[in-house]
Amino acid sequence: MARATRKRKHVDTWKTKKFYNILAPRMFNEIKIAETFASDPSNIIGRTIVTNMKEISKDFSKQHIKLCFKIYDVKGENAYTRFVGHSLSRDYMRSQIRRKTTRVESIIDATTKDGTTLRIKTIALAIGRAQTAQEKLLRKLMTEIVKNAASSMSLDNFVYEVVSGRISTKMYKSAGKIYPLKRVEVRKIKVLKQAPETAG
């Protein structure tokens, strides 16, 4: 006798998924930077999104500035993100580093006025060969400027000052008095610890 078999009901997983807009943090006016699908909003919390400043500001000259955000909340069809990092593209850095220059790099741990702890990497490209003593002075000056800026600003303001180039310009003008420089950059920022009120 033939045995009856129960047919399994096929579920189209795409029909269970919903469309979500991924928004930049408030510091970038919460503009839409991407979109995603998920069957449950909790599945996208914690996802990391990497974009560049050109996509946010529509300024082509800033396409080398990479920004990293993480989704921390979903409300309705919108997924909200917070800033977790910044870096300059490898191609950009490679184009800036030439022969017969001195690279002076520093790694700085600083805390913003609103309590976010950051690891900030800076680089100065000096023309020719700087002496060791001059390198130490350049590194010390960059560290002081970055720490003072971070401690006097909220995270939002500090990141804005970095991506707008204002902190790099300030370091360049001050450090240039010690030794002739080609360029100074904040090349990377990483959030080590979120401020208590934004940790989520």
Secondary structure, 3 states (H helix, E strand, C coil): CCCCCCCCCCCCHHHHCEEEEEECCHHHCCCEEEEEEECCHHHCCCCEEEEEHHHHHCCHHHCCEEEEEEEEEEECCEEEEEEEEEEECHHHHHHHCCCCEEEEEEEEEEECCCCCEEEEEEEEEEECCCCHHHHHHHHHHHHHHHHHHHHCCCHHHHHHHHHCCHHHHHHHHHHCCCCCEEEEEEEEEEEEECCHHHCC
